[in-house]
Amino acid sequence: MVIGMLEILCACVVILYLLYYYLTADFDYWTSRGINGPKPIPFFGNIVEFLTGKKNMGDFFKEIYDRYPKDSMVGIFLRGNPVLVIRDPEYIKQVLIKDFTTFADRQFKVYEKAEPMSMHLFRLDAVRWRPLRMRLSPVFTSGKLKDMFHLLLNCSNHFEKYLDEIVSKDSIVECRDLTSKFTVDVIGSCAFGLEMNALKEENNQFHRMGRKIFRSSPKIMIRNILKEIPWFYKHFGYIFDDHDVTKFMTNITRETIEYRKKNNVRRNDFIDTLIDLKDNPGKLGVNNVTDEFIAAQSFVFFAAGFDTSSATMSHAMYELAQNQSMQDKVRKEIKEILNSSDGVILYDNIKKMSYLEKIFQETLRKYPPVMFLTRRPVKNYTFEGTKITVRKGQPVIIPIYAIQNDPNIYPDPEVFDPERFSVESIQQRNPMHYLPFGDGPRNCIGARFAINQTKIGLIKVLMNYKIDVCKITQIPLIHAPWSGLMFQTTHGIYVKLTKLT
């Protein structure tokens, strides 16, 4: 009996040792290559604070970036996996542009069964991404954006009327809730050809789904942690999928496509492109395109347009509320340009609003919606001019939030200063030090659409209301510790709107 217990104990020790060895086998990866970085902890690597819900990944990468100011690269561990954080702009350029063909993959995995809405353009591997990007890009050309501009203006007029209805003489509003209703209506009209009615209906279904996509909950935290165990998540992750979001996006996309086909409706827009891909899968190099794959493209366009543009509008309003002189200056610029067109917002007039552009850029500098970029080499890669090699599939991180809040690049980064984006200032900076839309072939496909949407929404607010801080405005913003890729706060963004006379 004693011998049997001893054998069991020895077996347990051996198993634990083998598990420990497996999880720490790569822990000398960076030191053996002469790259500095924090010491990892078994089972957690360097992300124990993220896994325990104490710090988001954007803040974690900023902490790493700030801790090694003299290093061009820093080696860290996401659990047991070695990951390279790049600080030097020349190496960033190699990854995003110069050697893009090697770094065409993102870090994120696609789980077709466990998470059907993950099969979208943002996550797909390079092989599936290339033909899809090529087919979707024409939807976002300058010509197409100009064609849909009247739809955007129509939505902005509804937004203006909605503001007039909900804002009394002095009203406190929550910016994210307010602006996301506008962006939902814009996406519905411009991309889907649908009246979303988020501004007209309380508890609107589209708006509710948009908020659910970006909400945080214990279920989401568990799902993110389980993704660190790919084989397990692949087989059991469906338990944690947002089934109602998946069902909603699949049904609305399918129904929209069926309606257009039945009624011979053609708008040469996003949905029409999806119809073409569904009917001609050979254009993507496959024999069949599923309803879920098509719906996933709708999902990412809806989600990105819903959150990133509304967040940028909200953060701009938040900063302008604290900087009245800037608010007065941009309002004066908008009035002067609109007066030249009898108060009508014209497509070409938007580009003439140079100070509004500076405010837009500084907002994205201080509050980038996506806090970091990830890339994975499709083969072993040695950085030019170094002996530093990353293995095939090994993640590389570009910490956007950290770079754009680096005091050596942007002095006093916590100060909101639109003049950082004067022509002279931009020329003095390395382009790789400002990446809110990424760069290279895999940059944000909808950047120009987002720019127009955000600016027009801001114009409607500024032309009609004075924006002020109020007693519940949180200064400074408190970052949500549970967020991963996206910039999120633990609270609402509240300001006071006063009707201009």
N, C-alpha and C positions, 0 to 999 in steps of 0.2 A: 504493500500500500504506500509506504514511504517512498519507495523507488518510483512508483507510478506518479506520485505527486511531484517528485523531483524532475521527472522527464517532462511533465506538463509545464512546469516552471521554466525549465531550460528551453522548451519549444517557444514559450511566450517571449522569453528574452531574445531568442534568435529572431523571431518575427518582428519584434519591436526594433531590433538593431537593423534588420534589413529595410524596414520601413524608414527608419531614421536615415540610413545610408542613401536610400532612393531619393528622399526629399532634400538631402543636403549634398548630393553627389556633385552638383555644379557650383557649389558655394565658393570655390576658388577660381571660378571662371574669369572674373574681372581682375582679381589681384595677380593672377598668373600672366595677364596681358598688360599689366602696369596701369590699369585704369582705376581711379579712385572711386569710392562709393561707400555708403553706410553698411555696417555689418548686418547681415541678415539673421533672422531668427527662424529656427526649424519650424516647419508647418506654415509659417506666415510670410517668410521672406522679410520685406521691408514695409508691408502694407497692413500691419496689425491694426492700426488706427482706422483704416478704411473698412476692414473686415468687421470691426467691432462698432462701426457706425459713429466714429468720433471725428473723422476728417474726410472731406471729399477728395477725389483723385486730382482735381485741378490744383487744390491747395497743397496736396502732397507733392506734386511735381514742382510747384513753386518753392516749397521748402528745400527740396533737393537742389534745385537750380540756384537758390540763394546761398546754400551751404558750401558750394564749390565754385566760387566766383572766378577762379583762375584756370579751371578745367574746361576744355572744349567739349568733352563728353564725360558723362558720369554713369557708372555701372550700378544698377539696382536689381532687386529680385522681386518679382510678383509671385509670391509663394516660393516655389523652387525654381522658377524660370528666370534666367538672366535676361535683362532688358536694358537697352542702351538709351539714355536720355541725352539728346544732342543740344548743346548750347551755342556752338559756333555757326554763324550764318553761312559760311562756305560749305560746311558739311550738310546743313539743312538744304541748301540749294542742290547739292549732289543728290540727295534723297528725293526731293520733290520735283526737280526739273531735269538736271543733267543726266542722271542715271535712273530716270523714272521707270524705264522698262524693267529694271531689276526690282524696283520698289513699288510695283503697281498694286500690290495687295495691301489691304488694311489688316489690322490685327483681328477684327471681329469675325466670329464664325457664323455661318448660316446653318440654322436647324430647320430643315424643310418640314418635318413632321412635328417636332416639339414646339416650334415657334414659326408658323407659316409666314407671318408678316416680316420675318427677318430676311426674306429673299429679295431684298430691294437693292437699288442702285448703290446706295451708300456702303452696304456690307459685302456685296458680291465679290468673289475672287476675280482676278484680272481676266481670266479666260471668258467668263460670263459677263463681266462688266463692260469690256470693250465694245462688243456689238450693240449692247443695250444703250450705252452712252452715245454711240454714234447715231442711233435711231431717235433718241430723245432730244439731242442737242438742237435740232432745227426748231423745236417748239419754243426755244428761248432766244432766238435771234432778235436783233434790234427791230427788224421788220415785223416779226410776230408780236413783239411787245408793243409796238406802236399800234398794231391792229387791235389789240385788246385793251388799249388805253382808255377807250370810252367806257368799257365795262368797269374798269378800276375807278374812274371818275363817278360813275353811277353809284357804286358802292360807297364812295366817300361822301356823296350827297345824302345817302341814307344815314351814314355815320353822323353827319352834321345835324340832321333832323333828330336823331336819337339823343345826341348831346343836349340839344335844345329842350327835349322833353324831360330828361332826367336831372339836368343841372338847374337848380334854383339860383337865386342871386349869388349865394356862396354855398358851394357844395363840396363835400369831401368824397373823392372817388378812389377806388382801388384800380390802379392803372392796368395791371395785367388782365383783370377780368374785363375791363372796358375795351382795351385795344384788341384783345383776342377775339371779341365778338366781331370787330371790324375785319380782322384778318380771315376769320372763318368765312364771312360773306364774300370777301375778295376771291379766295381760293375756289369757293363753290361756283362763283360766276365765271371766273377766268379759265379755270382748269376743267371743271366738270359740266359747265353749262347749266348749273342748278341754282335755284334760289334757296340758299341755306336758311335765311331768315333768323340768324342769330341775334340781330339787332331788334327784331320785332317780337320774338318769343322768349318768354322766361323759361328757363330749364330746357333750352333748345338741345335736341339730340346730338347735333354735330358739335356744338360747343361743349356739351357734356363729355363726349367721346374724346375731344381734343384735350380737355383737362385730365381725363383719366390716363391718357397715354403718358403724360409727364408727372403724374402724381407719385408720391412716395408712400410706401406702406410696408409692414413687416413681410408681406408676401413678395414684394419687389426686392427687398433686401435679401431674402432667402434665395430668390431666383438668381440674383447677381452673384451670390456666393457659389451657388451650384454650378454656374457657368465656368467656374474655375476647375470643375471636374467634368470635362467635355463628354467622356464616355457615359457618365451617369446622366447628364443633362440631355444627351441625345435620345436616350431611351425613356426617361421619366420626366423630362422638362415640360411636357404637354400639360402636366398637372397644374403648373404655375403660369401657363399662358393666359393672357386676357382673352378668354373665349368670346366674350361679348364684343370686344373691339375687332377681333378677327372676323367674326360673323358679320358685324356691321359693315366693315370695309369691303368684304367679299360680296355681300348682297348689294350694296349701293353701287359698286363698280359694275357688277353683272347686270343689274337692272338698268343702269344708265346706258350700257352698251346695247342691251336688247332693245331698249326704246329707240335709240338712234337707228339701229338697223331696220326695225319694223317700220319706222316713219321716214326712213331715208333722210335723216338729219346729218348734215356734214358741216363742221365748224373749223376744220383744220387746226384743231387744238390738241391738248394733252390726251384727252379721251380718244379722239380719232386716231392718234398715234398708237395707243394701246390696242384699239380695234384692229389696226393693220398688223401689229405684231401677233395678235391672237390668231388672225386669219392666215398669216404668212410666217409661221415659226421658223422657216428656213432662213429668214433674215437674221435670226439669232443663232443660227447654226445648230438648231435642235429640230426634232420631229414633232414635238407637241409642246404647247405652252398652256399651263394649267390656269384655272380661274384664280387660284391663290397667288400664283406668280404675278399675274396682271394686277390683282388687288394690292399686292405688296408695293408696287410702284405708286399706286394711288395713295397708299398709306404713308409712304415716306414723304411724298410731295405735300400731302395734307398736314402731316405732323411737323415738317420743317417750316412750312409757311405759317402754320398756326403759332408755333412757339417762338422761333427766332425773330421774326419781324415784330410780333407783339412785345417781346422782351426788349428789343432795341428801342421801340417807341416809348415803352414804359421807363426805361433807364434815361432816355433823353429828357422826358418830362420831369423826371426826378431831379436831374442835374439842373435843368433850366429853372426849376422852382427855387433852387438855392442860389442861382446866379441871375438876378433880375436884369442886370445890364446886358448880358448875353441874350436874354430873352427879348429885350426891347430891340436890340440890334438886328436879330434875325427876323423879328416881326416887321420891322421897317423895311428890310430887304425884300421880304415876301410881298408886302403891299406895293412897293415901287414896281416890281416886275409884273405883278398881276394887273396893276393899273394900266400897263401898256397893252394889255389884251382884254380890257373892259371887265376885269375881275375873273375871267375864265382861266382855268389852269390848263395850259397847253403842254404837250409832250416836250417840246424843245425848251420851254421856259424853265422846266425843272433844272436843267443843266446850268442855267444862268445864275441859280441861287448858290453862289460860292460859299457864303457863310453857313447856310444850311448844310452844305456838303461837309464843311469842317466840323460842325456839330455832330453830324452823322458819323463821321470817321472817328472823332474823339470818343464818342459813345461806344463804338465797337472796339476801340483801343482799350478803354478801361473795363468794359464788360463784354468780352468776346462770348457770343452764345455757345460756341464750342471751345472748351478750355485747352484742349490739346489734340494733336493729330497723331495717328498711329500708322505705321507702315511695316511691312514684312518683306524681306528680300525673297525672291523666288529661287535664288541660288546663293551659295556662299559669296560674300562680298567683302572686299578690302577697300577701306576709304582711301581716296586718292591722297598721296603724300604721307601716308602712315603705314604702320604695320598692324593696324587694328582691323580685325576681321569679325564679321557677324555671320552666324550660320544661317542656312536656308530656313526661313520661317521664324527667325528670331525677331521679336518685336523691337521696333525703334520708335521712340517717343519724341515729338517736337512740342515742347511746352508753351503753347501760344500765350496763355494767361500770364505765365511767369515772365516771358520775354517782353510782353507789352506793358508790364508793370515793373520793369527793371529800371531803377533810378539812374543807372549809367547810360541808358538809352533814352529814357524819358524822365528828365529831372522832376522831382516831386510828383511821382506817378499818381498819388492819391488826389492830386489837384486836377480838376476838370479844366482843360485849356485847349480850346479849338485851334488856337494859333500854332499848335504843334503840327498842324496840317496845312500850313501855308506852303506855297510852291517851294520857297527857299528851304524850309525845314525838311520837307519830304526829300528833296534832292540830296540833303546832307546825311540821310539815313540809309542804311542797307535795306533793300526791299524785303529781305527775309526777317526783318524786325517788325513787320506788320502783316499779320496773316489771318485776319478774321474770316476770310473766305477760302483759306488755304492758298495753294499756288500749284502751277503745273497742270498737266492734263487731267488730274483728278481733283481739281478745285470744285467749288460749289457751282453746280450747273444752273441754279436759279438765282445767282447773285444779283443780276440786273433787275429781275422781277422783284426781289426783296427790297432793293434800293428804292424803286419807284413806289412800291406799296407803303414802305415806311415813311418816306418823305411826304407823300400825299396825305397820309393820316396825320402827320405832325402839322402840316400846313392848315388842315381843317381845325385842329385844336388851337393853334397859335393865332389864327385869324379871328377867332371868336371868343377866346378866353385868356385871362391872365392866370398863370400857374404859380401857386405858392405852396410853401411847406405848411403843414398843419400840426396840431398837437399830437397826432399819431404817426407822423412821418418818422420812420426809423433812419437815423443818421449815426454812423454809417450803416450800410447794408450788412446783414449777417448771412454768411454763406451757409447753405444747407449742407450738413456733414454727410448726408446719405447720397448726394448726387454723384454721378459718375462722370460722364462726358460733358453734360450741359451745365451752364451757369444758372444756379437756382438759389433762392433765398428761403429762410425759415419763416418768412412773414410776407404779408402783402406790401405793395408799394403804394402808399397813400399820399395824395396831394389835394390841395384845395383849388377848385376852378371857380373863377369869378367872371361872369359875363361882361364882355367889353361893350361899351356904349358908343 
